[in-house]
Amino acid sequence: MKKLLVIGILCVLCVSVVNPEDIAKPSDKQQVTSDKIKELIKQLGSDDFETREKAQKELTEYGTKLIEQYRTAKRDKNQETSNNIKKEIEKFAQSLKEGTKSNDPEIKMRANKTRQHFYTSLQPKIAFQSSRDGENEYQYQIYVMDADGKNQKRLTENKADNEGPAWSPDGTKIAFASTQDGKVAIYVMDADGRSQTRLTENKAFNSSPAWSSDGKKIAFASYWDGNWQIYVMDSDGKNQTRLTENKAVNSSPAWSPDGKRIAFLSNRDGNWQIYVMDSDGKNQTRLTENGVDDESPAWSPDGKKIAFASYRDGYKGIYLMDTDGKNQTRLTEHKANNSEPAWSPILLPELSVLFAEEKK
């Protein structure tokens, strides 16, 4: 975010599987669906390769639709529908689990692979900014990727500079800073890049939004008082309060999942390094100790790791470290600038556990 400081993310059977939408209204179709899922799992052990492939594809597509329906019901706070769909997901997961215990090695392997697919799909993602598609190395767009660096997708599509993505606690929104209306302002968009809306309307430069875990507060950096400092405000923009009080530049706040600490960037000791403080601004402590610039701290959902960006290998890459600064590891290999990592929360832990591998 330093540049913003300067200028102010089968059909294998004869009939198709029942549409997950039908599950919202319990009926005898659910038993038909359950029987078909079991039949599809048997098809995973077919002597015909194409049949095995189609069966696995059908299982994956069906489970994906179920989860999408569950997300929608949860978002719309439709408790009855979400409960019905969750029960069907539990049956689906149990059928896959039984498949992993099959004596047929092909069924066992493919059931395991399908189960792992859903477990992985329910894990956190990372939003970040990159200049890879910009007109120059300083024009950033926002992307999203899996936590292992796979499936990178662009979210913003404009000629402005877009930086500092931050996930809302429920994982449905991403706040970010953008110059699309001239001044650096804070915006919010859906997690897929749609519905981009401006939040701040003041004449100061505002950047680095960070949501509190309950979604009620947003920490941010602002040039409000003639120097870049960290502030906190209500999620509607009211009750802005300054946290840092020094002559250095302070930015990139990142709230810990428990809401007790805020990691941030500061050049108070010379170059840019990462610090942490209590949510009220007390007990400010330095985490990174090296001669190059480190920036963009982002807590993992469980509060055990902090992702960040660093120039230590010649160009800006994304790294990971423990919350005390130990075990720093590089994640990206692009020779373009990659920065502003932002973890999504584990949105559906009640589903993730259904597909988790059993501990031996």
N, C-alpha and C positions, 0 to 999 in steps of 0.2 A: 504494500500500500504506500510505499515511500513516494512514488511518483505523484499520487494524489495529495500527499503532504506538501509536495513542492508546489503544485498548481492549486493548491487549496484543498457464475454454475448445472379319421382313419377310417381311413375308414377300414378297419380290419373286419369288423362284423357286418352282417347284412343290413343292419339298421344302425344309425349313428347313436352315440352316447347322449343321454338326456342333457339338455341345456342347463347349466348351473342356475339360471334364473328361475327354473321351475322349483328349485329347492326352497326358495323363499316361501312357498306354499306347500307344506307337507302333504304328501299323497302316496299312493301305492307306486308312483313312478320312482320313488327313492329306492325301493327294493330292487326294481329293475336296474337302476343305475349301479347299485352295489354288486349285483350279479354280473353286470357287464364289466365292471372294473376287475373283478376276479378272473373273468374270462380273458381280458386283455393281458393280465399278468401271466396267465397260462400261455398266451400267444408269444410271450417273450422267450419261451423255450422252443418255439417252432423250428422244424428242420429247414424251413425256408427263410433265407436272410431278409428278403423284403418284408415278409410278414412280421419278423421280429422288429425291424426298423419302424414299420408303421405302427405297431402296437406301442412301442416306446414313445413315439411322437404323439400318439393319441392320448396316452396317459399324461404326458407333459402338458399338452394343450388343455386338457380337462382340468388338471390341478391348477394351472395358471388362471383359468377362467374363474374357478372357485375362489381363489385368493383375491382376484380383482373384485368379485362380487362382495366378498367379506370386507375389503377396504372401503368400498362405497357405502355399505350398510353402517360401518363404524363411523365414517365421516358424517353421514346423515343422521347419526344417533338413532338408527332404527334397531332397537334392541331385539325385537322378536326375529327379524330377518337375519341379523348377525348371529344370533344363537342357533338358528336353524342351519345356516351355512357352516358355522363352526362344527356342528355335529357331523355334517357330511364330510368336512375336511378331516375330522378325526377318523372317520371310517376309511377314507381314502389313504391316510397315513398308516393306519393299522394294516390295510391290505398290502401296502408296499413293504411294511415291516415283516409281514409274514413271507413275502416274496424273497426277502434277503436271507431267510432261513431255509429256503428250498434246497433240496438235494440236487436239483438241476443246476449246474454251474452257470449256464447262460442266464437263466431266470434270476439267480442270485446276483450275478454281476450287473445285469441291467436294472434290476429293482434297486440295488445299491446306488447305481449311477443316477437314477431318477430321483431317489430320495435325497441324495446329496445336492442335486440341482435345486430342489425347493429349499433346502436348508440354506444354501448359499444365497439364493435370491431374496431371502428374508433377513440377510445380514446388512450392516450399515454400508452406505456409499459415501464417497468423498466428492464434494463440489470443489472446483478450483478455477483459477484464472490462468489463461495462457495467451501468448502472442503468436502462436503458430499459424493462425489464419488472419492476422492483422496486416495492415498496409505497412507497418513498421514494427520494430521490436518492442515499442512502448504502447501499442494499441492492443488492449486485452479484451478477450471475450470470456464468458463463463461456461465451464464444462462440468460434467459429472462423470464419475467412474466408479467401478467396484473397488473395494478396499485393497485388492491385490493389484490394482492398476489396469484391469481389463475393462472392456466395454466403455470406452471413452466417447462421450456424446456432447456436442455443442448445444447450449441453451439460448444464449443471446445472439441476435442477428441484427446488428446495427453498426453504424460507422463511428459510434462514440467509444469512449474508454469505459469498460465495465469491470469493476474490481470488488474484492472483499466479500464473497458469498457467505451467507450464514443461514443455516437451517432453522426453521421454527421448531419448537419442541415436538410437535406432532408430525414433523417430517413432510408436511404438505406445502410449505412455503419456503422460499429462499429470499432473504433480504440481501441487498448489495448496494454498492455506490456506483453512480454513473454520471457522465457528463452530457447525457443526451439532451438535456434542456439548458446547457450552458454551464452553470455552476455545478460543483460536485454535490449531489444530493443523494439521499438514501431512498431506494426503491424496494419493492417487494414483488415477487412473481411466484406463480405456481411451480412445483418441483419439476415440471416438464418444460418450463420456460414460457408458459402462457400467462396472460393477464398481468402484464407488467404495470405497476402503479407507483407513483411518486409519493413518499411519506413526508419528507422535510420540505418546508417552504420558506426557511429563513435565508438571509443574505450571506451567512457565513459558509465556509467550507465544512461539510460534515461527511464522515466516512467511517469505515470499519464497524458496522452494526453487529451486535452480538446479543442473542436472546438469552434471558435467564431460563432455567429449567422449567419453571412454571408458566412461562410465556407472558408474564406480567410486566417484565422489565426489559429494556434494551440498553446495553452499554454501547458507547460509540465514542469516536474521536472527533473533536471539533476545534476550529480556530476561533471559537466564540469570543474568547477573552484576549485575542491578539497573539496567542501561542497555542500550539497543538497540545491539548490535554485530554484526559479521559473523563467522560461524563456518564451518568446513568439517567434514564428517564422511564416513565411509564410507557407501555407499549403503544399508547395513543399519542405519544409525544409530549405529554405533560410532566411537570415536576422534574425539570432537568437539574441535576446536582453534579458538581465537579468533584472528582476523586483524587486526581494527582495535583500536587502543588509544588512544582519546581520549574526552573528555567529551561530545562531540556525539552525535547520533543517526545511525546508519549502517544502511542497509537496501538491499533490492532488488538483491542481487548477481546478476550475469549473466556466465557464463563464456565466454571467447572460444573459437572452434572449435578452436584449436590447444592449448588448455588452459594457455596461458602467462599470460593476463591475466584480471582480473575487473573488470567495470564495476559501479558501485554508486551509490547515492543517499546524500547526506549534507547536513546543514544546518550544517556546521562553519564556514562563512563567512557565515552569516546565513540566507538563504532556501535552499530545497531546490534543489540542483544535482547534476549527474552527474559522477562521477569515475571514474578507472580506476587499477588497481594490479596489480602482479605477483601471481601465484597464491599466493605466500607472504606477502602483505601489504606488500611493499616498493614504493617508487616510486609513491606515491599522487599523482595528477595530476588537476586539474579540467578538464572538457571544455566545459560550457555556461557562458555568462557573460551573464546578464540579470537583471532585477529581479523576475521572477515565478518561480513554482515549476516546475521540471522534474523528471521522475521516471520510473521504470520502464524502465531501459535494457535492450535486448535485441539481441544480435549477430545479424547475418545469417549463414546457413550458410557463406558463403565468407569471413567475417571482415572484409569490406570496409565494412559499414554497421552502424549502431546505430539501431534503432527506439526511440522513447521517447514519453512523454506530457508535455504542457505546457499551462499555463493562459494562454499568451501572447496568445491571441485572444479572451479573455473567458470561455471555458469549456474544459474539458479535452478536448484532441484528441490524436490520434496523429501523430507526426512521424518523419522519417527524417534521419539525418546520417552523414557520413563518420566513421571511427573517431578522427579528430583533432579532431572537433567542427565541421568545415566543412560547407557546403551543406545547411543545415537546411530541410526541406520538409514541409509538412502533407499527411497522407493522408486523414483522416476529416473529414466535414462535418456530422455529427450535432450538434445543440445540447444533447444529453444528455451526461453524463460518459462518456468513452471512455478507457480506460487499460490498463496491463499488457499491452502487445504481446509476443508470443512467437512467434518463427519456428519452423516445423518444419524438420527437415533435408531435403535432397534425398534421398528415400528410395531411389530406384532410378535412380541416374545411368546405369547400364548400359542402361536402357530409354529414359530421357530423350533420350540422344544419338541414338537411332534415329529419333526424330521431329523432331529439330532442323532448322531451315531451313539449307540449305547456304550458306556464305559465298560471295559473288560476287567 
